[in-house]
Amino acid sequence: MVKVSVIVPVYNSEKTLDRTIKSLLNQTLEDIEFIFVNDGSNDDSLKILQKYKNKIKIINQKNSGPGGARNAGIKKAKGEYIGFLDADDIIESQMYEEMYKKAKEKNFDMVVCDTNIYYPDKKTYIKSGIDKDKFSKTEIKRDMIYSYAVIWNKIIKKNIAIDNLFSNDIYYEDIEFLFKLFPKINSIGVINKALYNYMQVEGSITYTYNDKLYDIIKVLDNIILYYKENNLYEKYFSELEYSYVRYMFGTFIKRMAKTKNKNKYQDAVIMAIDKVKSSFPDYKKNKYLNEKGLKNIYLKHFNKLMAKIVYINQKNKMN
């Protein structure tokens, strides 16, 4: 029996791919499979993958974005649990052994761990955002708004993930995937240790400005539509409202601030404020937004002046 299937989308990753593959092959967990999806690369990525063809599974397809590549991997996966890895990252040798062991302790639907993020000039420790094991929907509802909304620090039961595929050719596809997944999750196991090493290189969307940042709006609207269509909107209204504000005024604005075009940034600020007010006109009454904390003060009272401060701060960092 395959315990864990690890899915790796690959697109023009020749500079880092060899290192990532070796990181996986060094895993201590037995009965694990590695599925690499070459997503239309036009560099030597496929050639590198073929060097390891006896130790990994290779899917070769036309470019469909990381979401489409992950979907292809999920469909081929044989593991009880599924994990995801980016083709420029590395993981600790015991990562999947520890996560699978934790999963089997209480038959958890999902297991999460902490992350080390390596920037060109520093290293940051990022907690998963989930403080302890969870066994109730009430606890998990709260965790969905505070958890680190990425997929690579998690393993998920395949029978849950298979019915919850990614959107193709869109950024922030992991946020959409996870928010659609959370209502199906009944338990989460937590490992308070950084087992994943995220290598934040120059040119990545979280390090630089990119027009694809606007995809966050499409993703958030897709999430809202999904909850409405599945009669979950009222049940999760407070969590959806808070998350909408968090991603628009937090993630979107702070990443848009990396542009050197001030007019483009100002247009984004106006659009974000209008979008939040039109989607959730009473958001300032949100119960989570009214909890103590500097982050909530920022989100609740975000305006053009605060946006200007964010822009100046980011500009100073770039200089």
C-alpha positions as CSV (number, residue, x, y, z in Angstrom):
1,M,0.0,0.0,0.0
2,V,1.2,3.5,-0.9
3,K,1.0,5.6,2.2
4,V,1.7,9.0,0.7
5,S,1.7,10.3,-2.8
6,V,3.8,13.5,-3.3
7,I,2.8,15.6,-6.3
8,V,5.3,18.1,-7.8
9,P,4.2,20.4,-10.7
10,V,7.2,21.3,-12.9
11,Y,7.5,24.2,-15.2
12,N,10.9,25.4,-16.4
13,S,12.5,24.4,-13.2
14,E,15.9,23.1,-14.5
15,K,17.9,25.3,-12.0
16,T,16.4,23.8,-8.9
17,L,14.8,20.5,-9.9
18,D,17.7,18.2,-9.3
19,R,18.0,19.5,-5.7
20,T,14.2,19.0,-5.1
21,I,14.2,15.5,-6.4
22,K,17.2,14.5,-4.2
23,S,15.3,16.0,-1.2
24,L,12.4,13.7,-1.9
25,L,14.5,10.6,-2.6
26,N,16.0,11.1,0.8
27,Q,12.7,10.6,2.6
28,T,12.7,8.1,5.4
29,L,9.1,7.0,4.9
30,E,8.7,3.7,3.1
31,D,5.8,3.0,0.7
32,I,5.8,6.5,-0.7
33,E,5.5,7.6,-4.4
34,F,6.7,10.8,-6.1
35,I,4.7,12.1,-9.0
36,F,6.3,14.8,-11.1
37,V,4.0,16.6,-13.6
38,N,6.0,18.3,-16.4
39,D,3.6,21.1,-17.3
40,G,4.8,22.0,-20.8
41,S,8.4,23.0,-19.8
42,N,10.5,24.3,-22.6
43,D,13.8,24.1,-20.8
44,D,15.7,20.9,-19.7
45,S,13.3,20.0,-16.9
46,L,12.0,16.9,-18.6
47,K,15.5,15.7,-19.3
48,I,16.4,16.1,-15.6
49,L,13.2,14.1,-14.6
50,Q,14.1,11.3,-17.0
51,K,17.4,10.8,-15.2
52,Y,15.4,9.6,-12.2
53,K,12.6,7.7,-14.1
54,N,13.3,4.5,-12.2
55,K,12.6,6.2,-8.9
56,I,9.8,8.7,-9.7
57,K,6.6,8.8,-11.8
58,I,6.5,11.3,-14.6
59,I,3.5,12.8,-16.3
60,N,4.2,14.9,-19.4
61,Q,1.4,17.3,-20.4
62,K,0.7,20.6,-22.1
63,N,0.9,23.7,-19.9
64,S,-2.2,24.2,-17.7
65,G,-0.7,26.0,-14.7
66,P,0.2,24.6,-11.3
67,G,-3.4,23.8,-10.5
68,G,-3.9,21.7,-13.7
69,A,-0.6,19.9,-13.0
70,R,-1.6,19.1,-9.5
71,N,-5.0,17.8,-10.7
72,A,-3.2,15.4,-13.1
73,G,-1.1,14.1,-10.2
74,I,-4.1,13.7,-7.9
75,K,-5.8,11.6,-10.5
76,K,-2.8,9.2,-10.8
77,A,-2.0,9.1,-7.1
78,K,-2.3,5.8,-5.3
79,G,-1.5,7.0,-1.8
80,E,-3.8,7.0,1.2
81,Y,-2.7,10.6,1.7
82,I,-1.6,13.3,-0.7
83,G,1.2,15.9,-0.2
84,F,2.4,18.7,-2.5
85,L,5.8,20.0,-3.1
86,D,7.0,22.9,-5.4
87,A,9.8,22.2,-7.8
88,D,12.2,24.7,-6.2
89,D,11.8,23.8,-2.6
90,I,13.3,21.2,-0.3
91,I,12.0,19.3,2.7
92,E,13.4,17.6,5.8
93,S,14.2,13.9,5.3
94,Q,11.7,12.8,7.9
95,M,8.9,15.1,6.8
96,Y,6.5,12.6,5.4
97,E,7.3,9.9,7.9
98,E,6.4,12.2,10.8
99,M,3.3,13.5,9.0
100,Y,2.0,10.1,8.1
101,K,2.7,8.8,11.6
102,K,0.7,11.7,13.0
103,A,-2.1,11.1,10.6
104,K,-2.5,7.5,11.7
105,E,-2.5,8.4,15.4
106,K,-6.2,9.6,15.3
107,N,-7.1,9.0,11.6
108,F,-6.7,12.7,10.9
109,D,-8.2,14.0,7.6
110,M,-5.4,16.5,7.3
111,V,-2.0,17.0,9.0
112,V,-0.1,20.3,9.0
113,C,3.5,21.4,9.9
114,D,5.4,24.6,10.2
115,T,7.6,26.1,7.5
116,N,11.0,27.7,7.0
117,I,11.0,30.4,4.4
118,Y,14.3,31.3,2.9
119,Y,14.5,34.7,1.3
120,P,17.6,35.9,-0.6
121,D,18.7,37.8,2.5
122,K,17.1,36.1,5.5
123,K,15.3,33.1,6.9
124,T,11.8,33.3,8.5
125,Y,10.0,30.6,10.6
126,I,6.3,30.4,9.8
127,K,3.9,28.6,12.0
128,S,1.0,26.7,10.4
129,G,-1.5,28.9,12.2
130,I,-3.2,25.9,13.8
131,D,-2.1,25.6,17.4
132,K,-3.1,22.1,18.3
133,D,-5.0,19.0,17.1
134,K,-8.6,19.7,16.1
135,F,-11.6,17.4,16.2
136,S,-14.6,19.6,15.8
137,K,-16.2,21.7,13.0
138,T,-16.4,24.7,15.3
139,E,-12.6,24.7,15.9
140,I,-11.9,24.0,12.2
141,K,-14.1,26.9,11.1
142,R,-11.9,29.2,13.1
143,D,-8.7,27.7,11.8
144,M,-9.7,28.2,8.2
145,I,-9.3,32.0,8.6
146,Y,-6.0,31.9,10.6
147,S,-4.2,29.0,9.1
148,Y,-1.3,29.4,6.7
149,A,-3.3,29.0,3.4
150,V,-0.7,27.0,1.4
151,I,-0.9,23.3,0.4
152,W,2.8,22.2,0.7
153,N,2.9,22.0,4.5
154,K,0.0,19.6,4.6
155,I,-1.0,16.0,3.8
156,I,-4.6,15.3,3.0
157,K,-6.6,12.1,2.7
158,K,-6.8,11.3,-1.0
159,N,-10.5,10.3,-0.8
160,I,-11.2,13.9,0.3
161,A,-8.9,15.7,-2.1
162,I,-10.0,13.8,-5.2
163,D,-13.4,15.5,-5.1
164,N,-11.9,18.9,-4.7
165,L,-9.6,19.6,-7.6
166,F,-7.7,22.9,-8.4
167,S,-8.7,25.6,-10.8
168,N,-6.5,25.7,-13.9
169,D,-4.2,28.5,-15.0
170,I,-4.8,30.8,-12.0
171,Y,-2.6,32.2,-9.2
172,Y,-3.6,31.6,-5.6
173,E,-5.2,28.3,-6.6
174,D,-4.1,26.8,-3.3
175,I,-6.2,29.3,-1.3
176,E,-9.3,28.4,-3.4
177,F,-8.5,24.7,-3.0
178,L,-8.2,24.8,0.7
179,F,-11.3,27.0,1.3
180,K,-13.3,24.5,-0.7
181,L,-11.8,21.7,1.2
182,F,-12.3,22.9,4.8
183,P,-16.0,22.1,5.1
184,K,-15.1,18.5,4.3
185,I,-12.4,18.3,7.0
186,N,-13.4,16.8,10.3
187,S,-10.0,16.6,12.0
188,I,-6.6,18.2,11.7
189,G,-3.4,16.9,13.3
190,V,-0.6,19.4,14.0
191,I,3.2,19.0,14.1
192,N,4.8,22.1,15.6
193,K,8.0,21.7,13.7
194,A,9.3,23.2,10.4
195,L,9.6,20.3,8.1
196,Y,9.1,22.2,4.8
197,N,11.7,24.7,3.4
198,Y,10.2,27.2,1.0
199,M,12.8,28.8,-1.1
200,Q,11.6,32.3,-1.9
201,V,13.6,33.3,-5.0
202,E,13.7,36.5,-6.9
203,G,10.8,36.7,-9.4
204,S,8.3,34.7,-7.4
205,I,4.8,36.3,-7.1
206,T,5.3,36.8,-3.3
207,Y,8.6,38.6,-3.8
208,T,7.8,40.9,-6.7
209,Y,4.9,42.7,-8.4
210,N,3.0,40.8,-11.0
211,D,-0.3,41.6,-12.8
212,K,-1.4,38.0,-11.9
213,L,-1.9,39.3,-8.4
214,Y,-5.4,40.4,-9.5
215,D,-6.2,36.7,-9.7
216,I,-6.9,36.9,-5.9
217,I,-10.2,38.6,-6.7
218,K,-11.2,35.9,-9.0
219,V,-10.2,33.3,-6.4
220,L,-12.2,35.0,-3.6
221,D,-15.3,35.3,-5.8
222,N,-15.0,31.6,-6.8
223,I,-14.9,30.7,-3.1
224,I,-18.0,32.8,-2.3
225,L,-19.8,31.3,-5.3
226,Y,-18.9,27.7,-4.2
227,Y,-20.2,28.3,-0.7
228,K,-23.4,29.7,-2.0
229,E,-24.0,26.9,-4.5
230,N,-23.4,24.3,-1.8
231,N,-25.6,25.9,0.7
232,L,-22.7,26.7,3.0
233,Y,-22.6,30.5,2.7
234,E,-24.8,31.4,5.8
235,K,-23.1,28.8,7.9
236,Y,-19.6,30.1,7.1
237,F,-20.5,33.8,6.6
238,S,-18.3,35.3,9.3
239,E,-15.3,33.2,8.2
240,L,-15.8,34.2,4.6
241,E,-16.3,37.8,5.3
242,Y,-13.2,38.0,7.5
243,S,-11.1,36.1,4.9
244,Y,-12.3,38.4,2.1
245,V,-11.1,41.5,4.0
246,R,-7.9,39.8,5.1
247,Y,-6.8,38.8,1.6
248,M,-7.9,42.0,-0.1
249,F,-6.4,44.5,2.4
250,G,-3.6,42.2,3.5
251,T,-2.2,39.9,0.9
252,F,-3.4,41.8,-2.2
253,I,-2.5,45.3,-1.1
254,K,0.9,44.4,0.4
255,R,1.9,42.5,-2.7
256,M,0.5,45.2,-5.0
257,A,2.7,47.7,-3.1
258,K,5.8,46.1,-4.7
259,T,5.0,47.8,-8.0
260,K,7.1,50.8,-8.9
261,N,4.1,52.3,-10.6
262,K,2.4,54.5,-8.0
263,N,-0.7,55.1,-10.1
264,K,-1.3,51.4,-10.6
265,Y,-1.0,50.9,-6.9
266,Q,-3.5,53.7,-6.1
267,D,-5.9,52.2,-8.6
268,A,-5.6,48.8,-6.9
269,V,-6.3,50.4,-3.5
270,I,-9.5,52.1,-4.7
271,M,-10.6,48.9,-6.3
272,A,-9.9,46.8,-3.2
273,I,-11.8,49.2,-0.9
274,D,-14.8,49.3,-3.3
275,K,-14.7,45.5,-3.7
276,V,-14.8,44.8,0.0
277,K,-17.5,47.4,0.7
278,S,-19.7,46.0,-2.2
279,S,-19.3,42.4,-1.2
280,F,-19.5,42.8,2.6
281,P,-20.9,46.3,3.4
282,D,-21.1,45.6,7.2
283,Y,-17.6,43.9,7.4
284,K,-16.5,46.2,10.3
285,K,-19.0,44.4,12.6
286,N,-17.3,41.0,11.9
287,K,-16.7,39.1,15.1
288,Y,-13.2,38.1,14.2
289,L,-12.3,41.5,13.0
290,N,-13.3,42.9,16.4
291,E,-10.9,40.6,18.3
292,K,-7.8,42.3,19.8
293,G,-4.7,42.6,17.7
294,L,-2.8,45.0,15.5
295,K,-3.6,43.0,12.4
296,N,-7.3,43.4,13.0
297,I,-7.0,47.1,13.7
298,Y,-5.2,47.5,10.3
299,L,-7.8,45.4,8.5
300,K,-10.8,47.1,10.1
301,H,-9.6,50.6,9.6
302,F,-7.8,50.2,6.3
303,N,-8.0,53.4,4.1
304,K,-6.1,55.3,1.5
305,L,-3.8,56.8,4.1
306,M,-2.8,53.4,5.5
307,A,-2.3,52.2,2.0
308,K,0.1,55.0,1.4
309,I,2.1,54.0,4.5
310,V,2.2,50.4,3.2
311,Y,3.5,51.6,-0.2
312,I,6.3,53.7,1.4
313,N,7.3,50.8,3.6
314,Q,7.6,48.4,0.6
315,K,9.4,51.0,-1.4
316,N,12.0,51.4,1.3
317,K,12.4,47.6,1.5
318,M,13.1,47.4,-2.3
319,N,15.7,50.2,-2.1
